[in-house]
Amino acid sequence: MRLYIKNMVCLRCKMAVKDILQKLGLRYSTIELGTVDGLPEITTYQREQLKENLRQSGLELQEDRKDILIERIKNVVIKMIHGLEDLPAVKYSWYISEALGLDYTYLANTFSAVKGMTIQQFIIRHKIEKVKELLLYGEMNLTEISYKLNYSSVAHLSNQFKKVTGYTPSNYRHMHVDEERMALEAI
């Protein structure tokens, strides 16, 4: 049996789910972002206990088919942007479609109808979050970040960054470096 879990997007979430399943005495074979596989059929009482324990951890057991599909799409995007060393060199639409084994038009229409934004907008938001992370690490310059995240140019990255955050990448980096310096000086 496979369970789908909403908001399970990081290693810490996976560990929380593992702890909950062990606490409830439920055996499983694998835990991935958004899914638990290999569970035997569970009783209604066990399902309610699982729902409550997940809720307390900020997670949610998914049972609606559309909600499950949306979470699967989100998890593929998050894994693609935050989990892979390099973004795939293929079109994101193809990558997502292949990962889920479904037609991209169907995926895109369902995602837009449920989330009120396109998959592309969701991807852009996560790419900008990754840019923020890389800017704050300070190990890469903007050209390297642009290349790593498959932007066509530094200008494209900068324009998209400013549109989403209201700041240029340079202003964002300096703003956070200044905040960090002030915090250290206060100590």
C-alpha positions in Angstrom: 0.0 0.0 0.0 1.2 3.5 -0.8 0.4 6.6 1.3 0.8 10.2 0.1 1.8 12.8 2.6 1.5 16.6 2.0 4.3 19.0 3.0 6.9 16.2 3.2 9.6 18.0 1.3 12.9 17.5 3.2 15.0 15.0 5.1 13.7 16.2 8.4 10.1 15.5 7.2 11.1 12.0 6.2 12.6 11.4 9.6 9.5 12.7 11.3 7.3 10.3 9.2 9.7 7.4 10.0 9.4 8.2 13.7 5.6 8.4 13.6 5.3 5.1 11.7 7.6 3.4 14.2 5.7 4.9 17.1 2.5 3.5 15.7 4.1 0.1 15.0 3.4 0.4 11.2 6.0 -1.4 9.0 6.9 0.1 5.6 9.5 -0.6 2.9 10.5 2.9 1.7 9.9 6.5 2.5 10.5 9.1 -0.2 9.5 12.8 -0.5 5.7 12.7 -0.3 5.2 8.9 -0.2 5.5 5.9 2.0 5.5 2.5 0.3 5.1 -1.0 1.4 2.6 -0.5 4.2 0.2 -3.3 4.8 -3.5 -2.4 4.9 -4.2 -0.3 8.0 -7.3 -0.1 10.1 -9.5 2.9 10.3 -8.3 3.5 13.8 -4.6 3.3 12.7 -5.3 5.7 9.8 -6.9 8.2 12.2 -3.9 7.9 14.6 -1.5 8.4 11.7 -3.5 11.5 10.5 -3.3 13.1 13.9 0.4 12.4 14.4 1.2 13.7 11.0 -0.9 16.8 11.6 1.0 17.5 14.9 4.2 17.4 12.8 2.8 19.9 10.2 2.2 17.1 7.7 -1.0 15.8 6.2 -2.2 12.4 4.9 -3.5 12.9 1.4 -6.6 11.1 0.2 -8.0 13.2 -2.6 -6.7 12.1 -6.0 -6.1 15.7 -7.3 -4.4 16.7 -4.0 -2.1 13.6 -4.4 -1.3 14.5 -7.9 -0.5 18.1 -7.0 1.8 17.0 -4.2 3.6 14.6 -6.6 4.1 17.4 -9.0 5.4 19.7 -6.3 7.8 17.0 -5.0 9.2 16.4 -8.5 9.9 20.1 -8.9 11.4 20.5 -5.4 13.6 17.4 -5.9 14.6 18.7 -9.4 15.6 22.1 -8.1 16.8 21.5 -4.6 17.8 17.8 -4.7 19.8 17.4 -7.9 23.4 18.7 -8.2 22.6 20.1 -11.6 19.2 20.8 -13.1 18.2 18.6 -16.0 19.3 19.8 -19.4 15.9 18.9 -20.9 12.7 20.9 -20.8 11.1 20.9 -17.4 7.8 19.9 -18.9 9.4 16.8 -20.3 11.2 16.0 -17.1 8.1 16.3 -15.0 6.0 14.4 -17.4 8.5 11.5 -17.5 8.9 11.5 -13.7 5.2 11.1 -13.2 4.3 9.1 -16.3 1.5 11.5 -17.3 0.8 13.9 -20.1 2.2 17.4 -19.2 -0.9 19.2 -20.5 -3.0 17.2 -18.1 -0.5 17.9 -15.2 -0.3 21.6 -16.0 -4.1 22.1 -16.3 -4.7 20.2 -13.0 -2.0 22.1 -11.2 -3.3 25.5 -12.4 -6.9 24.7 -11.5 -6.0 23.6 -8.0 -3.1 25.9 -7.1 -4.1 29.0 -8.9 -0.6 29.3 -10.5 1.1 27.5 -13.3 3.8 24.8 -12.8 6.2 27.3 -14.5 5.5 29.9 -11.8 6.0 27.3 -9.1 9.3 26.3 -10.7 10.4 30.0 -10.9 9.6 30.5 -7.2 11.8 27.5 -6.3 14.6 28.5 -8.6 14.6 31.9 -6.9 14.7 30.3 -3.5 17.7 28.3 -4.7 19.4 31.5 -6.0 18.9 33.1 -2.6 20.5 30.1 -0.9 23.4 30.1 -3.3 23.9 33.9 -2.9 24.0 33.6 0.8 26.5 30.8 0.7 28.8 33.2 -1.2 30.7 30.4 -2.9 29.4 31.2 -6.4 29.2 34.4 -8.4 26.0 35.3 -10.3 27.4 34.0 -13.6 28.0 30.6 -12.0 24.6 30.5 -10.3 23.0 31.5 -13.6 24.8 28.6 -15.4 24.0 26.1 -12.6 20.3 26.8 -12.7 20.0 26.8 -16.5 19.2 30.5 -17.0 19.8 31.8 -20.5 21.8 34.7 -19.1 22.7 36.6 -15.9 20.4 39.3 -17.1 17.5 36.9 -17.3 18.2 35.6 -13.8 18.5 39.1 -12.4 15.3 40.3 -14.0 13.4 37.2 -12.7 14.9 37.6 -9.2 13.9 41.2 -9.0 10.4 40.5 -10.3 9.9 37.8 -7.5 11.8 39.4 -4.6 11.8 43.1 -5.3 15.6 43.2 -5.0 18.5 42.7 -7.4 20.6 39.7 -6.5 23.5 42.0 -5.5 21.3 44.1 -3.2 19.8 40.9 -1.7 23.3 39.5 -1.0 24.6 42.8 0.5 21.5 43.3 2.6 21.9 39.9 4.2 25.7 40.3 4.7 25.0 43.6 6.4 22.4 42.0 8.7 24.8 39.2 9.6 27.6 41.7 10.3 25.3 43.8 12.6 24.1 40.7 14.4 27.8 39.7 15.1 28.6 43.2 16.2 25.7 43.1 18.7 27.2 40.1 20.4 
